[in-house]
Amino acid sequence: MFFEKARTLLGNCAATVATTAAILAAGAHSAWADGAHFVPEATEVGWDGVVATVSFREVDVAVKGATTISAKLTAEVKAICTKGESTLDIRASATGLIAKDYPVKNGVVAGVAQFPVEVKITHDPGYTCVLLHRSITAFLEDFRTGATLVHHQG
């Protein structure tokens, strides 16, 4: 009884995976051929140390209704921490990711993604730290059109 149910479940899963792959392959092929792309000049990236904000615009989108876009941001910091004669050179980073649907209007997707990204600088108590450098890299991807964009600051 157990093996019969397991065989049926595995068969259903395999059929679902095959169907999904076929749909994605067909949809991806037609969308990628249309030339959708993010506009670099319309991309703004901000990070206040806790929350990342990525504003974007994608054009020439042939998808009707809505499309799914992911925004990923990696923040990197370099700090020097001192305590008496001791000096620590600290490098730390954190990455945040969000994916959601955005409406397509007349072939254009304009959106803002906000999500948490917090870099933790770990050191022993008593050290005084100074931030020397910070950089942020945002990566946008439209799952339906295949459009991508990398934006770097710092």
Secondary structure, DSSP 8 states (H G I E B T S, - for coil): -HHHHHHHHHHHHHHHHHHHHHHHHHHHHHHHTTT-EE-GGG-EEEE-SSEEEEEEEEES---SSEEEEEEEEEEEEEEEEEETTEEEEEEEEEEEEEEEEEE-BTTBEEEEEEEE--------TT-EEEEEEEEEEEEEEETTT--EEEEEE-
